[in-house]
Amino acid sequence: MRSPALLAAGLISVVIAAGLMSAGEVRRVEDTAKLPGAQSVIEATDYASLQAAIDAVPVGGGLVRLPPGTFEISEPLRLRAEDVVLEGAGTSTHIENVSAEGEPALVIEPPPGERSIWRIRLANFRITGNPGSGSGIAHNLGGGIDLRDAHGCAVSANTFTVVPERALAVGPDSGRITITGNNFCDSCTGGRTKRSADDCAASGIVLNGTSDVAICANLFAGLDAEALSLAGKASRRVLFTDNVLTRVQGMHGHLEQSRVAGNLH
């Protein structure tokens, strides 16, 4: 993955903060592991902020565990280390972006002087925002995951519920992306919409002049936008197969040098 990628969604398992990100002490994790070669797990509860816990990742990478709780943020979390797993405790780890300045929840970018960053896994936490929040937000009036310059990434098993614009965007400088097992949907449950009419818009995937993308076994339901939208130059070498499309249309029929098959409408 190169820089930058702005990420997140309802429950993340592929990508926080602020009120908690005061200028507290940023300390490195003390290596208490007894197994030769092992590094201690970084527990965010031991730090003054989520950002401080992320900054404590040592050279060589590590695991940062986020506890259950609601954590308000007013500026993006920034992840600049390689070989890192950032993992929460499921939906009980709730990161709320309170920024109204269009700021994303999470930015993954190389450290200063570097051109790329590799092998990042984000798992098992929930992100919400507000109408003024930027990309990397779910359940708000903003965008979702924005892969601007990302390569060899997998976006899998996420819930993009009520993300009105560009729930997942893949830009022209990105490629070799796998998108599988995600749910792009509105708030309809049991035949009824759970949110008000002005707060239930939902969107799907946008491909912007990219190539070598596999989009398989996803669910698209009740979207205001296309399940798959195309922007910019033609996207090529795209596999769009075995997806379920319910009450939604898509532009996958306009893909070039691609394969579209086995989708249920």
C-alpha positions as a Markdown table, in Angstrom:
| # | Residue | x | y | z |
|---|---|---|---|---|
| 1 | Met | 0.0 | 0.0 | 0.0 |
| 2 | Arg | 1.3 | 3.4 | -0.9 |
| 3 | Ser | 0.3 | 6.7 | 0.4 |
| 4 | Pro | -2.2 | 7.9 | 1.3 |
| 5 | Ala | -5.2 | 5.6 | 1.9 |
| 6 | Leu | -8.2 | 6.9 | 3.8 |
| 7 | Leu | -10.1 | 4.1 | 5.3 |
| 8 | Ala | -13.0 | 2.7 | 7.3 |
| 9 | Ala | -16.5 | 1.4 | 7.5 |
| 10 | Gly | -19.2 | 0.2 | 9.9 |
| 11 | Leu | -17.4 | -2.9 | 11.2 |
| 12 | Ile | -13.9 | -2.9 | 9.9 |
| 13 | Ser | -12.1 | -6.2 | 9.1 |
| 14 | Val | -9.6 | -5.3 | 6.4 |
| 15 | Val | -9.5 | 0.3 | 9.2 |
| 16 | Ile | -9.0 | 6.9 | 15.3 |
| 17 | Ala | -8.6 | 10.4 | 17.6 |
| 18 | Ala | -9.1 | 13.3 | 19.3 |
| 19 | Gly | -10.9 | 14.2 | 22.4 |
| 20 | Leu | -8.6 | 11.4 | 23.5 |
| 21 | Met | -5.7 | 12.7 | 21.6 |
| 22 | Ser | -4.4 | 15.4 | 23.9 |
| 23 | Ala | -0.7 | 16.1 | 24.0 |
| 24 | Gly | -0.1 | 13.3 | 26.5 |
| 25 | Glu | 3.1 | 11.4 | 26.8 |
| 26 | Val | 3.9 | 9.2 | 23.8 |
| 27 | Arg | 5.8 | 6.2 | 25.1 |
| 28 | Arg | 7.1 | 3.1 | 23.4 |
| 29 | Val | 5.8 | -0.3 | 24.6 |
| 30 | Glu | 8.1 | -1.9 | 27.0 |
| 31 | Asp | 9.0 | -5.3 | 25.7 |
| 32 | Thr | 8.1 | -7.8 | 28.4 |
| 33 | Ala | 7.6 | -10.8 | 26.1 |
| 34 | Lys | 9.4 | -13.9 | 27.3 |
| 35 | Leu | 9.3 | -15.8 | 24.1 |
| 36 | Pro | 12.6 | -15.2 | 22.1 |
| 37 | Gly | 11.9 | -13.0 | 19.2 |
| 38 | Ala | 8.4 | -11.9 | 20.4 |
| 39 | Gln | 7.3 | -8.4 | 20.9 |
| 40 | Ser | 4.7 | -7.4 | 23.5 |
| 41 | Val | 1.2 | -6.6 | 22.4 |
| 42 | Ile | 0.3 | -2.9 | 22.6 |
| 43 | Glu | -2.8 | -2.4 | 24.8 |
| 44 | Ala | -4.4 | 1.0 | 24.0 |
| 45 | Thr | -5.8 | 1.1 | 27.5 |
| 46 | Asp | -2.2 | 1.7 | 28.7 |
| 47 | Tyr | -1.9 | 5.0 | 26.7 |
| 48 | Ala | -3.3 | 8.5 | 27.0 |
| 49 | Ser | -4.8 | 8.3 | 23.5 |
| 50 | Leu | -5.4 | 5.9 | 20.6 |
| 51 | Gln | -2.9 | 7.8 | 18.6 |
| 52 | Ala | -0.2 | 7.4 | 21.3 |
| 53 | Ala | -0.9 | 3.6 | 21.2 |
| 54 | Ile | -0.5 | 3.5 | 17.5 |
| 55 | Asp | 2.7 | 5.6 | 17.7 |
| 56 | Ala | 4.1 | 3.1 | 20.2 |
| 57 | Val | 4.4 | 0.4 | 17.5 |
| 58 | Pro | 8.1 | -0.5 | 17.4 |
| 59 | Val | 10.3 | -1.0 | 14.4 |
| 60 | Gly | 9.3 | -4.3 | 12.8 |
| 61 | Gly | 5.6 | -3.8 | 13.5 |
| 62 | Gly | 3.2 | -5.1 | 16.0 |
| 63 | Leu | -0.4 | -5.6 | 17.3 |
| 64 | Val | -2.4 | -2.7 | 18.7 |
| 65 | Arg | -5.5 | -3.8 | 20.6 |
| 66 | Leu | -8.3 | -1.3 | 21.0 |
| 67 | Pro | -10.6 | -1.9 | 24.0 |
| 68 | Pro | -14.4 | -1.8 | 24.1 |
| 69 | Gly | -15.8 | 1.7 | 24.6 |
| 70 | Thr | -16.8 | 4.9 | 22.7 |
| 71 | Phe | -13.9 | 7.1 | 21.7 |
| 72 | Glu | -14.6 | 10.6 | 20.2 |
| 73 | Ile | -12.1 | 11.9 | 17.7 |
| 74 | Ser | -11.7 | 15.4 | 16.1 |
| 75 | Glu | -8.8 | 14.7 | 13.8 |
| 76 | Pro | -7.6 | 11.6 | 11.9 |
| 77 | Leu | -5.6 | 8.8 | 13.4 |
| 78 | Arg | -2.5 | 8.4 | 11.4 |
| 79 | Leu | -0.8 | 5.0 | 10.9 |
| 80 | Arg | 2.7 | 5.2 | 9.5 |
| 81 | Ala | 4.3 | 1.9 | 10.5 |
| 82 | Glu | 4.4 | -1.4 | 8.5 |
| 83 | Asp | 3.5 | -4.9 | 9.6 |
| 84 | Val | 0.8 | -3.6 | 11.9 |
| 85 | Val | -2.5 | -5.1 | 13.0 |
| 86 | Leu | -5.0 | -2.6 | 14.5 |
| 87 | Glu | -7.8 | -4.6 | 16.1 |
| 88 | Gly | -10.8 | -3.8 | 18.2 |
| 89 | Ala | -13.3 | -5.9 | 20.3 |
| 90 | Gly | -16.0 | -5.9 | 17.6 |
| 91 | Thr | -18.8 | -3.3 | 17.4 |
| 92 | Ser | -18.3 | -2.5 | 21.1 |
| 93 | Thr | -15.1 | -0.7 | 20.0 |
| 94 | His | -16.8 | 2.4 | 18.7 |
| 95 | Ile | -14.8 | 5.3 | 17.2 |
| 96 | Glu | -16.9 | 8.4 | 16.7 |
| 97 | Asn | -15.5 | 11.1 | 14.4 |
| 98 | Val | -16.9 | 14.4 | 15.7 |
| 99 | Ser | -14.9 | 16.5 | 13.2 |
| 100 | Ala | -17.1 | 18.9 | 11.1 |
| 101 | Glu | -14.2 | 20.0 | 8.9 |
| 102 | Gly | -14.3 | 17.1 | 6.4 |
| 103 | Glu | -11.5 | 15.2 | 8.2 |
| 104 | Pro | -11.3 | 11.4 | 7.7 |
| 105 | Ala | -11.2 | 9.0 | 10.6 |
| 106 | Leu | -8.0 | 7.2 | 9.6 |
| 107 | Val | -5.1 | 7.9 | 7.3 |
| 108 | Ile | -2.6 | 5.3 | 6.4 |
| 109 | Glu | 0.6 | 6.8 | 5.0 |
| 110 | Pro | 4.3 | 6.2 | 4.8 |
| 111 | Pro | 6.6 | 7.8 | 7.4 |
| 112 | Pro | 8.4 | 11.0 | 6.3 |
| 113 | Gly | 10.9 | 10.3 | 3.6 |
| 114 | Glu | 9.4 | 7.0 | 2.5 |
| 115 | Arg | 7.4 | 6.3 | -0.6 |
| 116 | Ser | 5.3 | 3.3 | 0.5 |
| 117 | Ile | 3.9 | 1.3 | 3.4 |
| 118 | Trp | 3.0 | -2.4 | 3.4 |
| 119 | Arg | 1.1 | -5.1 | 5.3 |
| 120 | Ile | -1.5 | -3.4 | 7.3 |
| 121 | Arg | -4.5 | -5.2 | 8.8 |
| 122 | Leu | -7.5 | -3.3 | 10.3 |
| 123 | Ala | -10.1 | -5.4 | 12.1 |
| 124 | Asn | -13.1 | -5.5 | 14.4 |
| 125 | Phe | -14.1 | -2.0 | 15.2 |
| 126 | Arg | -16.9 | 0.4 | 14.3 |
| 127 | Ile | -16.6 | 4.0 | 13.0 |
| 128 | Thr | -19.4 | 6.6 | 12.9 |
| 129 | Gly | -19.4 | 10.3 | 12.0 |
| 130 | Asn | -21.6 | 13.3 | 11.3 |
| 131 | Pro | -22.7 | 15.3 | 8.2 |
| 132 | Gly | -19.4 | 17.2 | 8.3 |
| 133 | Ser | -17.1 | 14.3 | 8.6 |
| 134 | Gly | -14.8 | 13.2 | 5.8 |
| 135 | Ser | -13.9 | 9.9 | 4.2 |
| 136 | Gly | -13.4 | 6.9 | 6.4 |
| 137 | Ile | -16.8 | 7.1 | 8.0 |
| 138 | Ala | -19.9 | 4.9 | 8.2 |
| 139 | His | -23.5 | 5.8 | 9.2 |
| 140 | Asn | -23.0 | 9.4 | 8.3 |
| 141 | Leu | -23.3 | 11.8 | 5.3 |
| 142 | Gly | -19.8 | 11.3 | 4.1 |
| 143 | Gly | -17.7 | 8.8 | 2.2 |
| 144 | Gly | -16.3 | 5.4 | 3.2 |
| 145 | Ile | -13.0 | 3.8 | 2.2 |
| 146 | Asp | -10.9 | 5.8 | -0.3 |
| 147 | Leu | -8.0 | 3.9 | -1.8 |
| 148 | Arg | -6.0 | 6.6 | -3.6 |
| 149 | Asp | -2.7 | 4.9 | -4.1 |
| 150 | Ala | -3.1 | 1.3 | -2.8 |
| 151 | His | -1.8 | -1.9 | -4.2 |
| 152 | Gly | -2.2 | -5.6 | -3.2 |
| 153 | Cys | -5.0 | -4.8 | -0.7 |
| 154 | Ala | -8.0 | -6.8 | 0.4 |
| 155 | Val | -11.2 | -5.2 | 1.6 |
| 156 | Ser | -13.2 | -8.0 | 3.1 |
| 157 | Ala | -16.1 | -8.7 | 5.5 |
| 158 | Asn | -17.1 | -5.1 | 6.1 |
| 159 | Thr | -20.5 | -3.6 | 6.6 |
| 160 | Phe | -21.1 | -0.4 | 4.7 |
| 161 | Thr | -24.5 | 0.6 | 6.0 |
| 162 | Val | -25.9 | 4.0 | 5.1 |
| 163 | Val | -22.8 | 5.5 | 3.6 |
| 164 | Pro | -24.4 | 8.0 | 1.2 |
| 165 | Glu | -21.4 | 8.7 | -1.1 |
| 166 | Arg | -18.6 | 6.5 | -2.4 |
| 167 | Ala | -18.8 | 3.7 | 0.2 |
| 168 | Leu | -15.7 | 2.2 | -1.4 |
| 169 | Ala | -13.6 | 4.1 | -4.0 |
| 170 | Val | -10.7 | 2.7 | -5.9 |
| 171 | Gly | -8.6 | 5.4 | -7.6 |
| 172 | Pro | -6.5 | 5.4 | -10.8 |
| 173 | Asp | -3.3 | 5.0 | -8.9 |
| 174 | Ser | -4.5 | 1.8 | -7.2 |
| 175 | Gly | -4.6 | -1.8 | -8.5 |
| 176 | Arg | -4.5 | -5.5 | -7.6 |
| 177 | Ile | -7.4 | -5.0 | -5.2 |
| 178 | Thr | -9.6 | -7.8 | -3.9 |
| 179 | Ile | -13.1 | -6.8 | -2.7 |
| 180 | Thr | -15.0 | -9.8 | -1.2 |
| 181 | Gly | -17.8 | -10.6 | 1.3 |
| 182 | Asn | -18.9 | -7.0 | 2.0 |
| 183 | Asn | -22.4 | -5.7 | 2.6 |
| 184 | Phe | -23.4 | -2.4 | 1.0 |
| 185 | Cys | -26.9 | -1.5 | 2.1 |
| 186 | Asp | -29.5 | 0.8 | 3.4 |
| 187 | Ser | -31.1 | 0.4 | 6.9 |
| 188 | Cys | -34.0 | -1.8 | 5.7 |
| 189 | Thr | -34.8 | -4.7 | 8.1 |
| 190 | Gly | -37.7 | -7.0 | 7.8 |
| 191 | Gly | -39.2 | -4.9 | 5.0 |
| 192 | Arg | -39.0 | -1.7 | 7.0 |
| 193 | Thr | -36.5 | 1.2 | 6.8 |
| 194 | Lys | -35.1 | 1.9 | 10.3 |
| 195 | Arg | -33.9 | 5.4 | 9.6 |
| 196 | Ser | -35.7 | 8.6 | 8.6 |
| 197 | Ala | -36.2 | 9.4 | 4.9 |
| 198 | Asp | -33.5 | 12.1 | 4.9 |
| 199 | Asp | -30.9 | 9.9 | 6.7 |
| 200 | Cys | -31.0 | 6.5 | 4.8 |
| 201 | Ala | -29.0 | 7.1 | 1.6 |
| 202 | Ala | -26.6 | 4.3 | 0.8 |
| 203 | Ser | -23.9 | 3.8 | -1.9 |
| 204 | Gly | -21.7 | 1.2 | -3.4 |
| 205 | Ile | -18.3 | 0.9 | -5.2 |
| 206 | Val | -16.7 | 3.5 | -7.5 |
| 207 | Leu | -13.9 | 2.5 | -9.9 |
| 208 | Asn | -12.0 | 5.4 | -11.3 |
| 209 | Gly | -9.7 | 4.4 | -14.1 |
| 210 | Thr | -8.2 | 1.4 | -12.2 |
| 211 | Ser | -7.3 | -2.1 | -13.3 |
| 212 | Asp | -6.8 | -5.6 | -11.9 |
| 213 | Val | -9.7 | -5.6 | -9.4 |
| 214 | Ala | -11.7 | -8.6 | -8.2 |
| 215 | Ile | -15.2 | -7.8 | -6.8 |
| 216 | Cys | -16.8 | -11.1 | -5.7 |
| 217 | Ala | -19.5 | -12.4 | -3.3 |
| 218 | Asn | -20.6 | -9.0 | -2.1 |
| 219 | Leu | -24.2 | -7.9 | -1.3 |
| 220 | Phe | -25.6 | -4.7 | -2.6 |
| 221 | Ala | -29.1 | -3.8 | -1.4 |
| 222 | Gly | -31.4 | -0.7 | -1.4 |
| 223 | Leu | -28.7 | 1.7 | -2.7 |
| 224 | Asp | -29.5 | 5.2 | -4.0 |
| 225 | Ala | -26.4 | 5.0 | -6.2 |
| 226 | Glu | -25.2 | 2.2 | -8.5 |
| 227 | Ala | -23.9 | -0.9 | -7.0 |
| 228 | Leu | -20.8 | -0.4 | -9.2 |
| 229 | Ser | -20.2 | 3.1 | -10.6 |
| 230 | Leu | -17.5 | 4.0 | -13.2 |
| 231 | Ala | -15.6 | 7.3 | -13.3 |
| 232 | Gly | -12.7 | 8.7 | -15.2 |
| 233 | Lys | -10.9 | 6.6 | -17.8 |
| 234 | Ala | -12.1 | 3.1 | -18.5 |
| 235 | Ser | -11.4 | 0.5 | -15.7 |
| 236 | Arg | -10.1 | -2.7 | -17.1 |
| 237 | Arg | -9.4 | -6.3 | -16.1 |
| 238 | Val | -12.1 | -6.3 | -13.5 |
| 239 | Leu | -13.7 | -9.5 | -12.2 |
| 240 | Phe | -17.4 | -8.8 | -11.1 |
| 241 | Thr | -18.8 | -12.2 | -10.2 |
| 242 | Asp | -21.2 | -14.0 | -7.8 |
| 243 | Asn | -22.5 | -10.8 | -6.2 |
| 244 | Val | -26.1 | -10.3 | -5.0 |
| 245 | Leu | -27.9 | -7.1 | -6.2 |
| 246 | Thr | -31.2 | -6.3 | -4.5 |
| 247 | Arg | -33.3 | -3.3 | -5.5 |
| 248 | Val | -30.2 | -1.7 | -7.1 |
| 249 | Gln | -28.7 | -1.3 | -10.6 |
| 250 | Gly | -25.0 | -1.2 | -11.6 |
| 251 | Met | -22.6 | -0.2 | -14.4 |
| 252 | His | -20.8 | -3.5 | -14.4 |
| 253 | Gly | -22.1 | -4.1 | -17.9 |
| 254 | His | -19.9 | -1.3 | -19.2 |
| 255 | Leu | -16.6 | -2.7 | -17.9 |
| 256 | Glu | -13.9 | -3.3 | -20.6 |
| 257 | Gln | -11.7 | -6.3 | -20.9 |
| 258 | Ser | -13.4 | -7.7 | -17.8 |
| 259 | Arg | -15.6 | -10.7 | -16.8 |
| 260 | Val | -19.1 | -10.2 | -15.4 |
| 261 | Ala | -20.9 | -13.5 | -14.5 |
| 262 | Gly | -23.0 | -15.3 | -11.9 |
| 263 | Asn | -24.5 | -12.2 | -10.3 |
| 264 | Leu | -28.0 | -12.5 | -8.8 |
| 265 | His | -30.5 | -9.6 | -9.5 |
